[in-house]
């Protein structure tokens, strides 16, 4: 495994110098420099195995963006990893067609064989495992991607064969770069907490975050009362029909 790069390390400086001509070529393809952000992030990930803080800082300088703009974009896309991942990213489809063709049993077998769960990486850093939404291969279910390459009509036996080939270095898909040893999960906190069922801090004390009326009000009447009581404050600030409706008409709707 290559030595990890840290802020100011010559390792990343050397990588940046090597990739700079390709970055310049990518930037020249676009009318607006910021449009090159995603291709450049994928380029760095291809060589580092993830998008490091150093890579994001370098992209910000090259594209005249703030570090916050770069990080907000990188954090939005699930195929850009802000933490190191395994050399083989295994993404099993859990869409309807796959489930109807045995994906639940297949995923359970994968988790057992790997010894890890959804969004986790094995201790030796070889495998990262994720259960994903529809991969658009419903006629060949169940299916999965290995480092974004498709594999179809899978069975537990076929999966075991694939694992053996990956471990022995003879699998048809090459491993990802890995310049830093991965942790148990590649998600940043609180992403990892949300992905495993935890709520965001702002929703921890709310019985139902989707409740339109506020805490403890399942009907939505509290919010409606606020709009009626502050009609002038809300008027002109929204195109919502209810805010502009005649208050008496709203009362009749509520009574009904």
Number of C-alpha atoms within 10 A of each C-alpha: 8 11 10 13 18 13 13 9 11 11 14 19 17 11 15 18 11 11 15 15 11 14 21 14 11 17 20 12 11 11 9 10 16 17 14 21 22 15 13 25 22 18 19 21 22 14 15 22 25 28 24 22 16 18 23 23 17 20 24 19 12 18 17 11 16 13 15 12 12 21 16 10 13 20 16 9 10 9 12 17 20 20 18 26 31 30 22 24 21 22 24 27 26 24 20 14 19 26 16 12 17 15 23 15 12 22 23 12 17 20 15 11 13 17 12 18 19 17 21 23 28 19 15 12 18 20 23 28 25 21 16 16 13 16 18 12 18 17 11 14 25 28 27 27 18 20 17 13 12 13 16 15 15 19 17 15 10 11 17 15 12 16 17 12 14 19 12 9 12 11 14 10 14 13 18 19 19 23 17 20 18 24 17 19 20 20 21 12 10 12 14 15 13 13 13 10 8 13 16 12 10 8 12 11 11 14 13 14 13 11 14 15 16 17 15 12 14 14 12 14 14 15 14 17 13 12 18 20 12 11 15 12 10 14 13 11 9 10 9 10 8 14 20 17 12 11 15 10 11 16 13 9 9 10 7 6
